[in-house]
Amino acid sequence: MLNEQFNDRIAVVTGASSGIGLALTEGLLQRGTQVLAMARREGGLADLHARFGDRLHWLAGDVSQQADLERLAQRARALGPIDFLVPNAGIAQLADGLDSHAFDRQWAVNGAGALNTLAVLREQLAKPASVVFIATFLSQVTFPGLAAYIASKTALKAQARTLAVELATQGIRINLVSPGPTATPIWGSLGLDDTQLASVAGSVNQRLLSGQFLEPGAVADAILFLLSDAARGLYGQDLVVDNGYTLR
């Protein structure tokens, strides 16, 4: 029954070439959805296109660039009304907590990029449509060096919850997923060397109830749930998928 809700629907996913975005794109395609995927690099999308053919539509683009978002909207118009939207693109960089430039860079993608994705596609959303934003479990804890990342995601959460109220009367249902430590390439972009990454991973694993990082598919499954009619009574909720990290 759940899979039938995705068959012959249209979805847009940004940051779709790796990690959670790639796992989500694969999950949607497996359920019969047409997916318009945008990412800065092709990454794993080439393999998905080989497997699923023309149900996957891909274009290169950066959500912090308005011209790229306009191209995304143009491609989407050719497909028809959008049933599912997941502005997943995100970046994380270690920086001093008072580095305003670090916040500006990360907000441009994590916050403004996600919100502007919804803005350019708003008139193309189906009635009803489901939108899931990606926040972070770190909004509930702290992590030295990631103040700008946490701030950008927390601000996005505040705006998404307000938009959930403002857009509900237009048939647009908005929720959030806050992933915990997940085995994605974003960890390799923090600027840590292999020894430092291994040390951080060891410390994090001690707080995870399973003792290891989540696989991207576990987060993708949570997103699929919120997109589906099974979550039709949920508005403005933040589903924290963190392997128990915030319980300790």
VMD Tcl script that draws the C-alpha trace (Angstrom):
set ca {
  {0.00 0.00 0.00}
  {2.77 2.43 0.95}
  {4.69 1.79 -2.27}
  {1.57 2.40 -4.34}
  {1.45 5.97 -3.03}
  {4.71 6.71 -4.86}
  {3.98 4.98 -8.17}
  {3.65 7.37 -11.12}
  {4.29 10.39 -8.89}
  {6.86 13.14 -9.50}
  {9.58 14.07 -7.00}
  {12.34 16.67 -6.89}
  {15.44 15.96 -4.80}
  {18.48 18.23 -4.49}
  {21.90 17.10 -3.31}
  {20.94 13.81 -4.93}
  {24.26 12.40 -6.10}
  {25.56 10.93 -2.82}
  {24.69 10.07 0.76}
  {21.11 10.54 1.93}
  {20.03 12.26 -1.29}
  {21.23 9.34 -3.41}
  {19.60 6.77 -1.11}
  {16.34 8.71 -1.22}
  {16.44 9.03 -4.99}
  {16.98 5.28 -5.28}
  {14.12 4.59 -2.87}
  {11.74 6.78 -4.85}
  {12.75 5.19 -8.15}
  {12.28 1.70 -6.70}
  {8.71 2.70 -5.83}
  {7.89 3.85 -9.34}
  {8.36 7.59 -8.89}
  {9.81 9.88 -11.54}
  {12.63 11.84 -9.93}
  {14.13 15.14 -11.02}
  {17.51 15.13 -9.26}
  {19.83 18.11 -8.96}
  {23.40 17.96 -7.69}
  {26.70 19.67 -8.32}
  {28.24 16.39 -9.50}
  {26.81 13.31 -11.20}
  {28.17 10.90 -8.59}
  {26.01 7.83 -8.10}
  {23.25 9.14 -10.36}
  {24.90 7.57 -13.42}
  {24.38 4.11 -11.94}
  {20.77 4.88 -11.06}
  {20.10 6.10 -14.60}
  {21.51 2.86 -15.97}
  {19.14 0.91 -13.73}
  {15.98 3.00 -13.94}
  {16.31 4.76 -17.28}
  {14.24 7.79 -18.14}
  {12.37 7.85 -14.83}
  {15.45 9.63 -13.50}
  {15.98 13.16 -14.78}
  {19.24 14.83 -13.72}
  {20.78 18.25 -14.03}
  {23.91 19.81 -12.60}
  {23.31 22.75 -10.33}
  {24.08 24.55 -7.07}
  {21.12 25.51 -4.86}
  {22.94 28.65 -3.73}
  {22.77 29.97 -7.32}
  {19.40 31.41 -8.34}
  {20.07 30.80 -12.02}
  {20.51 27.08 -11.32}
  {17.27 27.00 -9.35}
  {15.48 28.66 -12.25}
  {16.82 25.94 -14.55}
  {15.52 23.36 -12.09}
  {12.08 24.96 -12.18}
  {12.12 24.98 -15.98}
  {12.93 21.26 -16.10}
  {10.24 20.54 -13.53}
  {7.57 22.31 -15.59}
  {8.10 19.79 -18.37}
  {7.32 16.90 -16.01}
  {4.07 18.12 -14.48}
  {2.89 18.87 -10.93}
  {5.40 17.93 -8.23}
  {4.07 15.56 -5.58}
  {7.20 15.32 -3.41}
  {9.97 17.85 -2.75}
  {13.09 17.23 -0.66}
  {15.59 20.14 -0.63}
  {18.39 17.91 0.64}
  {21.53 19.72 -0.56}
  {23.80 20.66 2.33}
  {27.39 21.41 3.31}
  {29.30 21.34 6.59}
  {32.61 23.02 7.34}
  {34.54 23.34 10.58}
  {35.04 26.95 11.65}
  {35.31 29.21 14.64}
  {31.90 29.87 16.15}
  {32.32 33.62 15.58}
  {33.28 33.27 11.90}
  {30.43 35.08 10.17}
  {31.75 34.16 6.74}
  {31.47 30.46 7.61}
  {27.84 31.00 8.56}
  {27.14 32.90 5.34}
  {28.64 30.10 3.22}
  {26.70 27.37 4.97}
  {23.45 29.31 5.22}
  {23.61 29.96 1.48}
  {23.24 26.22 0.86}
  {21.69 24.73 3.99}
  {19.16 27.44 4.68}
  {18.58 29.90 1.85}
  {19.30 27.23 -0.76}
  {16.66 24.91 0.68}
  {14.06 27.65 1.13}
  {14.69 29.13 -2.33}
  {14.25 25.67 -3.84}
  {10.75 25.58 -2.39}
  {10.14 29.16 -3.49}
  {10.95 28.57 -7.18}
  {8.89 25.35 -7.27}
  {5.98 26.47 -5.10}
  {3.58 27.16 -7.96}
  {4.42 23.80 -9.53}
  {3.57 21.72 -6.47}
  {0.60 19.41 -6.73}
  {-2.42 19.79 -4.48}
  {-1.72 18.03 -2.21}
  {2.08 17.88 -2.07}
  {4.56 16.86 0.61}
  {7.83 18.65 1.40}
  {10.56 17.38 3.73}
  {13.43 19.63 4.78}
  {16.66 18.25 6.22}
  {17.74 19.66 9.58}
  {20.19 18.08 12.06}
  {20.25 16.23 15.39}
  {22.94 18.72 16.44}
  {20.23 21.29 17.11}
  {19.69 19.40 20.37}
  {23.35 19.05 21.38}
  {26.68 20.76 20.66}
  {29.67 19.94 18.49}
  {32.72 22.24 18.66}
  {33.61 23.74 15.29}
  {30.17 23.25 13.77}
  {28.39 26.28 15.19}
  {27.76 27.76 11.73}
  {26.41 24.47 10.40}
  {24.15 23.96 13.41}
  {22.93 27.57 13.26}
  {22.07 27.30 9.55}
  {20.10 24.09 10.06}
  {18.36 25.34 13.20}
  {17.27 28.53 11.45}
  {15.96 26.42 8.57}
  {13.94 24.36 11.05}
  {12.32 27.49 12.50}
  {11.33 28.77 9.06}
  {10.11 25.36 7.90}
  {7.81 25.00 10.91}
  {6.30 28.42 10.22}
  {5.90 27.60 6.53}
  {4.09 24.42 7.55}
  {1.35 26.63 8.97}
  {1.38 29.21 6.18}
  {1.20 26.72 3.31}
  {-1.10 24.08 4.81}
  {-4.20 25.78 3.37}
  {-2.62 25.45 -0.10}
  {-2.40 21.68 0.26}
  {1.34 21.70 0.97}
  {2.40 19.56 3.94}
  {5.85 20.38 5.36}
  {7.92 18.36 7.82}
  {11.60 17.84 8.67}
  {14.01 14.98 9.22}
  {17.04 15.55 11.46}
  {19.65 12.90 10.66}
  {22.13 11.81 13.28}
  {25.66 10.58 12.50}
  {25.30 9.02 9.05}
  {27.93 7.43 6.82}
  {27.95 10.05 4.07}
  {30.70 12.01 2.25}
  {29.90 15.15 4.27}
  {32.20 13.93 7.06}
  {35.11 13.94 4.66}
  {34.46 17.59 3.79}
  {34.92 18.91 7.33}
  {38.65 19.48 6.89}
  {39.87 16.76 9.28}
  {42.66 14.34 8.40}
  {42.16 10.57 8.59}
  {43.46 10.31 12.15}
  {41.20 13.09 13.38}
  {38.19 11.61 11.57}
  {38.84 8.21 13.13}
  {39.04 9.80 16.59}
  {35.78 11.70 16.11}
  {34.05 8.61 14.73}
  {35.18 6.57 17.73}
  {33.78 9.13 20.17}
  {30.50 9.41 18.29}
  {30.05 5.63 18.05}
  {30.20 5.37 21.84}
  {26.99 7.41 22.05}
  {25.12 5.53 19.33}
  {22.88 2.75 20.61}
  {23.85 0.50 17.72}
  {27.53 1.42 18.13}
  {27.89 2.55 14.53}
  {26.91 5.32 12.12}
  {23.58 5.11 10.34}
  {23.46 4.00 6.73}
  {21.94 6.68 4.43}
  {19.05 4.34 3.62}
  {17.82 4.48 7.22}
  {17.38 8.24 6.94}
  {15.89 7.93 3.46}
  {13.25 5.56 4.83}
  {12.23 8.18 7.40}
  {11.92 10.78 4.66}
  {9.81 8.42 2.56}
  {7.49 7.94 5.53}
  {6.99 11.68 5.97}
  {6.37 12.12 2.24}
  {3.72 9.41 2.24}
  {0.05 9.52 3.19}
  {0.94 7.43 6.24}
  {2.16 10.74 7.72}
  {-0.81 12.76 6.46}
  {-1.59 14.05 9.96}
  {1.92 15.39 10.53}
  {2.69 19.07 9.93}
  {5.83 20.91 10.98}
  {7.26 17.90 12.81}
  {10.97 17.17 13.14}
  {11.68 13.44 13.00}
  {15.07 12.88 14.67}
  {16.78 9.81 13.20}
  {19.94 9.67 15.29}
  {20.51 6.07 16.48}
  {19.84 7.24 20.04}
  {22.63 9.83 20.10}
  {20.52 12.51 21.81}
  {19.28 10.08 24.50}
  {22.69 10.04 26.18}
}
mol new
graphics top color blue
foreach p $ca { graphics top sphere $p radius 0.5 }
foreach p [lrange $ca 0 end-1] q [lrange $ca 1 end] { graphics top cylinder $p $q radius 0.2 }
display resetview
